[in-house]
């Protein structure tokens, strides 16, 4: 997909990767971009910075009715959606013993938000015989996130749902891509600096949200299912598939090394 003349909705778009995507889509000539985020003031400010082809639509992406309403507002302003970038996500830094409400909240945001978006737009897209779903997961959805069990589980589920959409609707004109970045300089990652989970990611190298947007534009143009802003993730994924036991041993060693550096106050190297 080329973005020129397209109508797009981006969730989690007030900052970070979502904002970079919205800005880049507009730079590529999108006819309109709906900027969806939880906080109305931040959402409005982001849309104002993006200009008159951006529409602010505050919504909780974990709520099906609010997602449907956001889609309706975007289509009322710009017309039928060509691309939905379901990008919003959260982390926990928690283990398996996290409270059930923590597990439920991250499930609702990291998984069900993709489901709500698909349910809101697929009927129209299928009727037209065209449409594109871009779901943001994470390299953790292909590999694992040390120090965050709920994040790992939900990002795996996000990848699985994107795969299912591609299989089920790929022959009916629906294109699907799954964005799986590793470390990106966002508030979510950098705000967790010092924790084992965040330091593991930071140690692998951090790129900018604009770098992710560059990779997304290229991936959409090529209509690739997996969009990997960190190319090395493809090699890690291959090694995991080739020898899962060896990969798990390597991940345990990495976990032990990072944990030791965090306890000692040293910078990961």
C-alpha positions as CSV (number, residue, x, y, z in Angstrom):
1,X,0.0,0.0,0.0
2,X,1.1,3.5,-0.8
3,X,-0.2,6.1,1.5
4,X,-1.0,8.9,-0.9
5,X,-4.7,9.7,-0.8
6,X,-5.5,7.1,1.8
7,X,-7.6,7.5,4.9
8,X,-5.9,6.2,8.1
9,X,-6.7,5.7,11.7
10,X,-3.9,5.3,14.2
11,X,-4.3,4.3,17.9
12,X,-1.9,5.3,20.6
13,X,-1.1,8.2,18.3
14,X,-0.6,11.1,20.8
15,X,3.1,10.2,21.3
16,X,5.8,7.7,20.6
17,X,5.5,5.2,17.7
18,X,1.9,6.1,17.1
19,X,2.6,9.8,16.6
20,X,5.6,9.1,14.4
21,X,3.3,6.8,12.2
22,X,0.6,9.5,12.0
23,X,3.2,12.2,11.0
24,X,4.8,10.0,8.4
25,X,1.5,8.9,6.9
26,X,0.6,12.5,6.4
27,X,4.0,13.3,5.0
28,X,3.4,10.5,2.5
29,X,0.2,12.2,1.3
30,X,-2.5,10.6,3.4
31,X,-5.9,12.3,2.8
32,X,-6.6,12.2,6.5
33,X,-5.4,10.6,9.7
34,X,-7.6,10.0,12.8
35,X,-5.4,10.4,15.9
36,X,-6.8,8.1,18.6
37,X,-5.5,8.1,22.1
38,X,-6.8,7.8,25.7
39,X,-6.2,11.3,27.0
40,X,-8.4,13.9,25.2
41,X,-6.0,16.8,25.8
42,X,-2.9,14.9,24.6
43,X,-4.9,13.6,21.6
44,X,-6.1,17.1,20.7
45,X,-2.6,18.6,21.0
46,X,-1.1,15.9,18.8
47,X,-3.7,16.4,16.1
48,X,-3.1,20.2,16.2
49,X,0.6,19.6,15.7
50,X,-0.1,17.4,12.8
51,X,-2.3,19.9,11.0
52,X,-5.6,20.2,9.3
53,X,-5.6,16.7,7.8
54,X,-5.5,15.2,11.3
55,X,-8.6,14.6,13.5
56,X,-8.4,14.0,17.2
57,X,-10.6,11.2,18.5
58,X,-10.1,10.4,22.2
59,X,-11.0,6.8,23.0
60,X,-10.2,3.9,25.2
61,X,-9.1,1.2,22.8
62,X,-9.9,-1.5,25.3
63,X,-13.6,-0.6,25.0
64,X,-15.3,-2.0,21.9
65,X,-18.0,0.7,21.8
66,X,-15.4,3.5,22.0
67,X,-13.4,2.0,19.2
68,X,-16.5,1.7,17.0
69,X,-17.3,5.3,17.8
70,X,-13.8,6.4,16.9
71,X,-14.1,4.6,13.5
72,X,-17.4,6.2,12.9
73,X,-16.1,9.7,13.6
74,X,-13.1,9.2,11.4
75,X,-15.2,7.9,8.5
76,X,-17.7,10.8,8.9
77,X,-14.9,13.3,8.5
78,X,-12.7,11.6,5.9
79,X,-14.6,8.7,4.3
80,X,-14.0,4.9,4.5
81,X,-10.8,3.9,6.2
82,X,-8.1,2.4,4.0
83,X,-5.7,1.6,6.8
84,X,-6.1,1.0,10.5
85,X,-2.9,1.1,12.5
86,X,-3.9,-0.6,15.8
87,X,-0.8,0.6,17.7
88,X,-1.7,1.3,21.3
89,X,-0.1,-0.9,23.9
90,X,1.1,-1.1,27.5
91,X,3.6,-3.0,29.6
92,X,3.6,-4.1,33.2
93,X,7.1,-5.2,34.3
94,X,5.3,-7.9,36.2
95,X,5.7,-11.6,36.6
96,X,3.2,-14.5,36.6
97,X,1.9,-13.5,40.0
98,X,0.7,-10.1,38.9
99,X,-2.8,-9.3,40.2
100,X,-5.6,-10.5,38.0
101,X,-6.7,-6.9,37.2
102,X,-3.2,-6.2,35.8
103,X,-3.4,-9.3,33.6
104,X,-6.9,-8.3,32.5
105,X,-6.0,-4.7,31.7
106,X,-3.0,-5.6,29.5
107,X,-5.0,-8.3,27.8
108,X,-7.7,-5.7,27.0
109,X,-5.2,-3.2,25.6
110,X,-2.6,-5.4,23.9
111,X,-5.0,-8.0,22.5
112,X,-8.6,-7.0,22.6
113,X,-7.9,-3.6,21.1
114,X,-6.8,-5.3,17.9
115,X,-10.0,-7.4,18.0
116,X,-12.2,-4.4,18.5
117,X,-10.5,-2.5,15.7
118,X,-10.9,-5.4,13.3
119,X,-14.5,-5.9,14.2
120,X,-15.2,-2.2,13.7
121,X,-13.7,-2.0,10.2
122,X,-13.8,-5.4,8.6
123,X,-17.4,-5.3,7.5
124,X,-16.9,-2.2,5.4
125,X,-13.5,-3.3,4.1
126,X,-14.8,-6.7,3.1
127,X,-17.8,-5.2,1.3
128,X,-15.3,-3.0,-0.7
129,X,-12.9,-5.8,-1.2
130,X,-10.0,-3.8,0.1
131,X,-8.4,-2.6,3.3
132,X,-5.3,-2.8,5.4
133,X,-4.8,-3.7,9.0
134,X,-1.5,-2.9,10.7
135,X,-1.3,-4.3,14.1
136,X,1.6,-3.3,16.4
137,X,2.9,-6.2,18.5
138,X,6.6,-6.4,19.5
139,X,9.7,-8.5,19.0
140,X,8.5,-9.9,22.4
141,X,5.6,-11.4,20.4
142,X,8.1,-13.4,18.4
143,X,10.6,-14.0,21.1
144,X,10.0,-13.1,24.8
145,X,10.3,-10.2,27.2
146,X,12.5,-10.9,30.1
147,X,10.9,-9.5,33.3
148,X,7.4,-9.0,32.0
149,X,5.2,-12.1,31.7
150,X,1.9,-10.3,30.8
151,X,3.6,-8.3,28.1
152,X,5.2,-11.5,26.6
153,X,1.9,-13.4,26.6
154,X,-0.2,-10.6,25.2
155,X,2.3,-9.7,22.4
156,X,2.4,-13.4,21.4
157,X,-1.4,-13.3,21.2
158,X,-1.3,-10.1,19.1
159,X,1.0,-11.7,16.6
160,X,-1.3,-14.8,16.5
161,X,-4.4,-12.7,15.9
162,X,-2.7,-10.8,13.0
163,X,-1.6,-14.2,11.5
164,X,-5.2,-15.4,11.8
165,X,-6.6,-12.3,10.1
166,X,-4.1,-12.6,7.2
167,X,-5.0,-16.3,6.7
168,X,-8.8,-15.8,7.0
169,X,-9.2,-12.6,4.9
170,X,-6.1,-12.4,2.7
171,X,-7.9,-13.8,-0.3
172,X,-10.7,-11.3,0.2
173,X,-8.7,-8.2,-0.4
174,X,-7.6,-7.5,3.2
175,X,-3.9,-6.9,3.7
176,X,-2.4,-7.5,7.2
177,X,1.0,-6.5,8.6
178,X,2.3,-7.1,12.1
179,X,4.8,-4.5,13.4
180,X,7.4,-6.1,15.8
181,X,10.0,-3.6,16.9
182,X,12.5,-4.3,19.6
183,X,13.9,-1.3,21.6
184,X,12.3,2.1,20.6
185,X,12.9,5.4,22.5
186,X,9.5,5.8,23.9
187,X,8.1,6.9,27.3
188,X,7.1,3.3,28.0
189,X,10.6,1.9,27.5
190,X,12.7,4.7,28.8
191,X,10.4,5.2,31.8
192,X,11.2,1.6,32.9
193,X,15.0,2.1,32.7
194,X,16.7,0.4,35.6
195,X,14.3,-2.6,35.6
196,X,15.6,-5.9,34.3
197,X,13.0,-6.0,31.5
198,X,13.7,-2.5,30.2
199,X,17.5,-2.9,30.5
200,X,17.4,-6.1,28.5
201,X,15.7,-4.3,25.7
202,X,17.9,-1.2,25.9
203,X,21.1,-3.3,25.9
204,X,20.1,-4.6,22.4
205,X,20.0,-1.1,21.0
206,X,17.4,1.6,20.9
207,X,16.1,3.3,17.7
208,X,13.8,6.3,17.3
209,X,10.1,6.3,16.6
210,X,10.8,7.9,13.3
211,X,13.0,4.9,12.4
212,X,10.0,2.7,13.1
213,X,7.8,4.8,10.8
214,X,10.4,4.5,8.0
215,X,10.2,0.7,8.3
216,X,6.4,0.8,8.4
217,X,6.2,2.8,5.2
218,X,8.6,0.4,3.4
219,X,6.8,-2.6,4.8
220,X,3.3,-1.4,3.8
221,X,4.6,-0.6,0.3
222,X,5.9,-4.2,0.0
223,X,2.8,-5.5,1.8
224,X,5.0,-7.6,4.1
225,X,3.3,-9.4,7.0
226,X,6.2,-9.0,9.4
227,X,7.6,-5.5,9.7
228,X,10.9,-5.6,11.6
229,X,12.5,-2.2,12.2
230,X,15.3,-4.1,13.9
231,X,16.5,-6.6,11.2
232,X,18.4,-8.7,13.7
233,X,15.0,-9.9,15.1
234,X,14.5,-12.0,12.0
235,X,17.8,-13.9,12.9
236,X,16.8,-14.3,16.5
237,X,13.4,-15.7,15.4
238,X,15.1,-18.1,13.0
239,X,17.4,-19.3,15.8
240,X,14.5,-19.9,18.1
241,X,12.7,-21.9,15.4
242,X,15.8,-23.9,14.6
243,X,16.7,-24.9,18.1
244,X,14.2,-23.8,20.8
245,X,16.2,-25.4,23.7
246,X,19.4,-23.7,22.7
247,X,17.5,-20.4,22.4
248,X,16.0,-20.8,25.8
249,X,19.4,-21.5,27.4
250,X,20.7,-18.3,25.7
251,X,17.8,-16.3,27.0
252,X,18.4,-17.6,30.6
253,X,22.0,-16.5,30.3
254,X,21.0,-13.1,29.1
255,X,18.5,-12.8,31.9
256,X,21.1,-13.7,34.5
257,X,23.6,-11.2,33.1
258,X,21.1,-8.3,33.0
259,X,19.9,-9.1,36.5
260,X,23.5,-9.0,37.8
261,X,24.1,-5.7,36.1
262,X,20.9,-4.2,37.5
263,X,21.7,-5.4,41.0
264,X,25.2,-4.0,40.7
265,X,24.1,-0.7,39.3
266,X,26.2,-1.1,36.2
267,X,25.2,-0.2,32.7
268,X,24.3,-3.2,30.4
269,X,27.0,-4.0,27.9
